[in-house]
């Protein structure tokens, strides 16, 4: 991941409501979640939610798939792992750090 992509992803997550939306999408697992379900679960108005979803999609943190009249959003776990790898790339000044576990691979349940 290059620095520009990392900055875009971090900027997308640097807003409280958007971070909650992203975490809810991650929590939905591989099945993903529809905007209506997100709106109800988070008590976020549809137009506000739409803005946050567009920002997350633009930052390549979520994918969107059309299912007839509906959309389904899924977290891009590969992009999330790449961001974590970018953030920890210089840990321990380049020396292998046994205390730094793989953030997603070791903890993901999906």
N, C-alpha and C positions, 0 to 999 in steps of 0.2 A: 504494500500500500504506500502510495506516495503522500507527501505532506499535504498537498492540496485536498486530496480525497479525505484524509484524516481530519483536516480542519472543517470541511463541509459536514462530515458526520458528527463531529463534536459540537458544531454550531447547531445542528438539528436537535441534538439531545440537551442543549443548554437552555431549556425552557421547561418549567415545571410541568405544565399540562402535557406537553409533547412527550416528555420523559415517561409520564404515567401511561400515555397511549402506547408508546413503544414497549414498555414493560408488560402491558396487558396483551399485546400481540405476541411477545415472546412467551408469555404464560399460556397462550392458546395452543402452543406446540405446533407440530407439522400440519395439523388440520387447518390452522389459521382461523380468522374470525371476520365476520361481516361488519361493516360500519354501524349498522343498526344495533347489533349486539354490543359493540363498543360504546356507543352513545348511551345505551341503557345502563351498562355496567359502570361507566365512569361518570354518569350524569353530566355529559358534555353535549351542548347543542350540536345538531347535525352540521350546520355551516361552519362552526368552529372546528369540529372534528375533521371535516373535509380539508380545511387549511392545514391542520397538523399532519394528516395522512399524506398530503401532497409534499410537504416538507420532508417527511421521512422517506418517501419514495424517491424524491429528487436527490436525497443524500445516499441513495442505494442501500438503506438499512432495512427496507421492507420491499417485498414484491407484491404485485396486485394481479389478480386473475379475475376475468369476467366470467360469471356463471349465469347466463341468461340476462335477467334484469339486475342482478346483484353483483357486487364486487366482493372478493375475499382477499384479505391481507395476510401475509405471512412474513415473519421475521426472516431476514437473510442471515442465518447463523454463521455462514462463511464470512460475510462482511463484518459481522460483530467480532468474530475471532481474529480477523485481519486487523481490525482496529486495536484490539487488545495486544496483539503481537507487535504492532507498531508502537504502542505506548510503552511496552516493556522491552523493546529491542536493545536498549542500552543499559539494561539493569546490570548491576555489578560490574560496570565498566568493561563489558564484553566477555567476562569470565563466566563460564557456565555456573548458573545459580540453581542449586538443587532445592532451594527453599521456595522457588517461584513456580508453582504448579501451572499447568495449562489451564487457563481460566474456564474455558467452555468444555473442552474434551473430557476433563476429569469430573466435572460437576453436572453435566447435562444428563437429563433422564429421558430425552426423547430421541 
